[in-house]
Amino acid sequence: MNPQTKPSRFRFWSILLAESAESLRMAMSSLAAHKLRSALTLLGILVGVFSIIVVMTTMRAMQSHIESEMGQLGGQTFIVQNRPAIFFGGREGYEKFWRRKDITLQQGLQVKNRATLARYVGLEFQFPSGEMRSRFANAPPNVALFGETPGSFPAQNWILQDGRILQDADVEGAHDVCVLGGSLAKDLFPVGSPINERIKFNGINYTVVGVLEPKGGMSGGNQDNFAIIPLTTGLNRYAARYQTLSILVQAPDATSYDDTVEQVRGILRTIRKVEPGKEDDFEIFSNDSILAQINTFTFAVRMGVSAISSIALIAAGIGIMNIMLVSVTERTREIGIRRAIGAKKRNIMTQFIMEAIVLCEVGGVIGILLGIAGGNAAAYALNLSPVIPFDWAVIGLVICSIVGIVFGTYPAYKAANLDPIDSLRYE
């Protein structure tokens, strides 16, 4: 290797760095000298980037919330309902789901008895929220009340902290017993154990037989503010008319998961007399299937927003190109002086392209900050936890740089190819 190669490369990069720094300094000076024009020019970039970031921030907050909510299910668990958990179609498309027959207690019990591949099968129904009190204190309002069977506890990943869970005898006898969420037990019984204590839910008495481990707050709420009673007890006391149940099924392991799903599907089709060749009149979904559906929907929304924002960015880029052409005309004599004292074409091009990039990046940074603030304001209004989409912030800055390079190249090329003599004579 030639010993002069390394010093030559070092000198090349040093010169390039110095020229870039000088071009950046001149670009910032030019923007500062024309504040109003620069502000109006970068406004288009700001709006385009803001519209992308505000939507992405809001959707990222919603997606994080849904993922946290779905994470409460135990591993290898799927749910059976007569309607989809999430439906993004219109009212007409949802009407067929409303016409489906309810999943009854008898059907759920048959699935439990016949699903030999399943590790646990639980039946669930959520009753209207209400007020709960003990002889010591009142709980926060709107306590959720779930009717469950014993198989729901492992399927829901509920871990017992004290006492016992519900038993088959509690369901068969419709006993007036309950299991409390961790924080709800603490609210009702600040001191001492709640086991075997009596509580009232909307004026009806229950005996506390167990307390679950707390999972903490989430998205501005409290996911431990609930009580669990035997499903039959709740249906007898609160169901004015019969409503559809949910069936929670936990497979033994990942290997047998698909076989367990197919077995449960076959059992339900037989029980509900679904004719061969016709589609299921019930829905089977899991954490992964719901998240995949959400991702598909949000992807379509992201692409739509990106397409609309791209129009704004292209319009902003054209505006930047026009302003840069005006700037070239205004600074023709300056360009001629720089060329006369030794500046090369690449120096002139670097200067004007750098100005376009800086103009875009300033608008992009302001748009990203406003977009994150606006998206999290929407998340706060929806009672969701705030998020910062770092990936989309980086993508936004990259897009701004590309816009600056694409729409700044022609004005920079025109400036670099001005005749030095004619430029010096320009008035």
Long-range contacts (C-beta under 8 A, 24 or more apart in sequence): 19-347, 19-350, 20-350, 20-354, 23-347, 23-350, 23-351, 23-354, 24-354, 24-358, 26-351, 26-354, 26-355, 27-351, 27-354, 27-355, 27-357, 27-358, 27-359, 28-358, 30-327, 30-355, 31-355, 31-358, 31-359, 31-362, 37-323, 38-359, 38-362, 41-316, 41-319, 41-320, 41-323, 41-359, 41-363, 42-316, 42-359, 42-360, 42-362, 42-363, 42-366, 43-316, 43-363, 44-312, 44-313, 44-315, 44-316, 44-317, 44-319, 44-320, 44-363, 45-313, 45-316, 45-320, 45-359, 45-360, 45-363, 45-364, 45-367, 45-400, 45-403, 46-363, 46-364, 46-366, 46-367, 46-370, 47-312, 47-316, 47-367, 48-309, 48-310, 48-312, 48-313, 48-316, 48-367, 49-309, 49-313, 49-363, 49-364, 49-367, 49-368, 49-371, 49-396, 49-399, 49-400, 50-367, 50-368, 50-370, 50-371, 50-374, 51-305, 51-308, 51-309, 51-312, 51-371, 52-305, 52-306, 52-309, 52-371, 52-392, 52-396, 53-367, 53-368, 53-370, 53-371, 53-372, 53-375, 53-389, 53-392, 53-393, 53-396, 54-370, 54-371, 54-372, 54-374, 54-375, 54-378, 55-301, 55-302, 55-305, 55-375, 56-302, 56-305, 56-371, 56-375, 56-389, 56-392, 57-371, 57-372, 57-374, 57-375, 57-376, 57-378, 57-379, 57-387, 57-388, 57-389, 57-392, 58-375, 58-378, 58-379, 59-298, 59-301, 59-302, 60-375, 60-387, 60-389, 60-392, 61-375, 61-376, 61-378, 61-379, 61-382, 61-384, 61-385, 61-386, 61-387, 62-379, 62-382, 62-384, 63-294, 63-295, 63-298, 64-384, 64-385, 64-387, 65-218, 65-219, 65-384, 65-385, 66-290, 66-291, 66-294, 67-291, 68-218, 68-219, 69-218, 70-287, 70-290, 70-291, 71-287, 72-156, 72-157, 72-215, 72-223, 73-155, 73-156, 73-157, 73-248, 73-286, 73-287, 74-154, 74-155, 74-156, 74-157, 74-250, 75-157, 75-250, 76-119, 76-250, 76-251, 76-252, 76-253, 76-254, 76-257, 77-155, 77-156, 77-157, 77-248, 77-249, 77-250, 77-251, 77-286, 77-287, 78-248, 78-249, 78-251, 78-257, 78-260, 78-261, 78-264, 78-284, 78-285, 78-286, 79-246, 79-247, 79-248, 79-249, 79-284, 79-285, 79-286, 80-111, 80-246, 80-247, 80-248, 80-249, 80-264, 80-268, 80-282, 80-283, 80-284, 81-244, 81-246, 81-247, 81-282, 81-283, 81-285, 82-244, 82-281, 82-282, 82-283, 83-244, 83-283, 84-283, 84-285, 85-283, 85-285, 85-290, 86-290, 86-293, 86-294, 88-293, 88-297, 100-281, 100-282, 101-272, 101-281, 102-242, 102-243, 102-244, 102-245, 103-244, 103-245, 103-246, 103-247, 103-282, 104-242, 104-244, 104-245, 105-231, 105-232, 105-235, 105-245, 107-268, 107-271, 107-272, 108-245, 108-247, 110-267, 110-271, 111-247, 111-249, 111-264, 111-267, 111-268, 111-271, 112-149, 112-151, 114-267, 115-249, 115-260, 115-263, 115-264, 115-267, 116-263, 117-251, 117-252, 117-256, 117-259, 117-260, 117-263, 118-249, 118-250, 118-251, 118-252, 118-260, 118-263, 118-264, 119-154, 119-250, 119-251, 119-252, 120-151, 120-154, 120-155, 120-248, 120-249, 120-250, 121-151, 121-155, 121-247, 121-248, 121-249, 121-250, 122-148, 122-149, 122-150, 122-151, 122-152, 122-153, 122-154, 122-155, 122-156, 122-247, 122-248, 122-249, 123-148, 123-149, 123-151, 123-152, 123-231, 123-245, 123-246, 123-247, 123-248, 124-148, 124-149, 124-152, 124-231, 124-245, 124-246, 124-247, 124-248, 125-231, 125-234, 125-235, 125-239, 125-243, 125-245, 125-246, 127-234, 127-238, 127-239, 128-238, 130-201, 130-202, 131-201, 131-202, 132-184, 132-188, 132-199, 132-200, 132-201, 132-227, 133-188, 133-199, 133-200, 134-188, 134-189, 134-194, 134-197, 134-198, 134-199, 134-200, 135-197, 135-198, 136-188, 136-189, 136-190, 136-191, 137-187, 137-188, 137-189, 137-190, 138-187, 138-188, 139-184, 139-187, 139-188, 139-225, 140-187, 140-222, 140-225, 142-225, 143-184, 143-201, 143-225, 143-226, 143-227, 144-225, 144-226, 144-227, 145-201, 145-226, 145-227, 145-228, 145-229, 145-234, 145-238, 146-226, 146-227, 146-228, 146-229, 146-234, 147-228, 147-229, 147-230, 147-231, 147-232, 147-233, 147-234, 147-235, 148-228, 148-229, 148-230, 148-231, 149-230, 149-231, 151-248, 151-250, 152-228, 152-248, 154-250, 155-248, 155-249, 155-250, 156-248, 158-212, 158-228, 159-212, 159-213, 160-210, 160-211, 160-212, 160-213, 161-211, 161-212, 161-213, 161-214, 162-193, 162-194, 162-195, 162-210, 162-211, 163-195, 163-208, 163-209, 163-210, 163-211, 164-209, 164-210, 165-210, 166-209, 166-210, 166-228, 166-229, 166-230, 170-230, 170-233, 171-230, 171-231, 171-232, 172-232, 174-230, 174-232, 174-233, 174-236, 175-230, 175-233, 176-204, 176-205, 176-206, 176-207, 176-229, 176-233, 177-206, 177-207, 177-208, 177-209, 177-229, 177-230, 177-233, 178-206, 178-207, 178-208, 178-209, 178-227, 178-228, 178-229, 179-208, 179-209, 179-210, 179-211, 179-212, 179-227, 179-228, 180-208, 180-210, 180-211, 180-212, 180-227, 180-228, 181-211, 181-212, 181-214, 181-223, 181-224, 181-225, 181-226, 181-227, 182-211, 182-212, 182-213, 182-214, 182-215, 182-224, 183-214, 183-222, 183-224, 183-225, 184-224, 184-225, 184-226, 184-227, 185-211, 186-214, 199-227, 201-227, 204-237, 218-385, 219-383, 219-384, 219-385, 220-383, 220-384, 220-385, 221-383, 313-399, 313-403, 316-360, 316-363, 316-403, 317-403, 317-406, 317-407, 318-407, 320-356, 320-359, 320-360, 320-403, 320-404, 320-407, 320-408, 321-356, 321-407, 321-408, 321-410, 321-411, 324-352, 324-355, 324-356, 324-407, 324-408, 324-411, 324-412, 325-410, 325-411, 325-414, 327-352, 327-355, 327-411, 328-352, 328-411, 328-414, 328-415, 328-418, 331-415, 332-418, 332-423, 332-426, 333-423, 333-424, 333-426, 333-427, 335-415, 335-418, 335-423, 336-418, 336-420, 336-421, 336-422, 336-423, 336-424, 336-425, 336-426, 337-423, 337-424, 339-418, 339-420, 339-423, 340-420, 340-424, 345-416, 345-417, 346-416, 348-412, 348-415, 348-416, 349-409, 349-412, 349-413, 349-415, 349-416, 350-412, 351-412, 351-415, 352-408, 352-411, 352-412, 352-415, 352-416, 353-404, 353-405, 353-408, 353-409, 353-412, 355-408, 356-404, 356-405, 356-407, 356-408, 356-411, 356-412, 357-400, 357-401, 357-404, 357-405, 357-408, 358-404, 359-404, 360-400, 360-401, 360-403, 360-404, 361-397, 361-400, 361-401, 361-404, 363-400, 364-396, 364-397, 364-399, 364-400, 365-397, 367-396, 368-393, 368-396, 368-397, 371-396
